[in-house]
Amino acid sequence: MGLILLVVLLALVVIVVSIYNALVRLRVQCDNAWADIDVQLKRRYDLIPNVVETVKGYAAHEKTTLENVIKARSTAMSAQGPAAKAEAENILTGALRQLFALAEAYPQLRAVESFTQLQNTLGQIEEAIQNPRRYYNAVVRDLNTKIQMFPSNLIASLFAFKTREFFELADAAQREAPKVSFETGAR
C-alpha cells in the first residue's frame, strides 16, 4: 500500500513538473517572439525620421502631415505591451499612409533615389514584421490555451502564470503594409 502511494505521488510530481516546464517554455517563447517584433519595430522607427526629412525637403509646407508621422512614431515607441503597441502601430501605419499619399503629389520627390530606397526599405521592414507577429500570436495562443486547460490551469494559477495579449491589428485595411507607387505616369 505504501509503495502504491509513493508511485502515485511520484507520478503526480512528474506531471506537475512537466506541466510547469511546458508553461515556462511557452512563456520564454512569448518573450523571445516579442523581442523579435521589437527589433523589427525599432528598425522601422529608426527609418521613419529619414523618410520624413526627405519628404520635408520637397514638401515643407505639408507640415501637419509630417508632424503627425513624428507624433505617431513617438507614441508607438513609448507604447508598452502588445495591445497598446498594436494600437499605436495602427496609428503610425495610418500616418505613414498619409505621408506616402502626400509623396504621390510631388513628382520631383518620387524621382529622388534616396526616397525610393527609404520607401522600399520601409516596405521590406513592414513585411519582416509580419512573420514575428504571426509567430508571437501563435505562441501566445498556445500559452493562453495551456493556462486555461485542465489540469495545467491548476499549475498555472498555483505559479501565477498569466495569459498574454495578442498583437492584433485593428482592421483589415491596416493588416497590409502601406503601398505606394512611384510611377510618374510617363511611360
Number of C-alpha atoms within 10 A of each C-alpha: 5 7 8 9 10 11 11 12 12 12 12 12 12 12 15 16 13 13 20 18 12 15 23 15 13 19 21 13 17 22 15 15 21 21 14 18 22 17 13 19 20 13 15 19 18 12 16 18 15 15 22 20 14 17 22 16 10 16 19 14 10 13 10 10 20 24 13 18 24 19 15 20 24 14 18 22 16 11 16 12 13 16 16 17 21 19 18 22 23 21 21 22 21 19 22 25 18 17 21 21 15 16 20 17 11 14 14 12 21 22 13 14 10 14 20 17 12 16 22 14 15 20 17 13 18 19 14 15 20 16 14 20 20 16 17 24 20 15 23 24 18 16 23 21 14 20 22 15 11 11 13 20 18 15 19 21 12 10 11 10 17 13 17 17 15 19 20 18 17 13 9 7 11 15 13 13 19 20 12 17 11 16 11 12 6 4 4
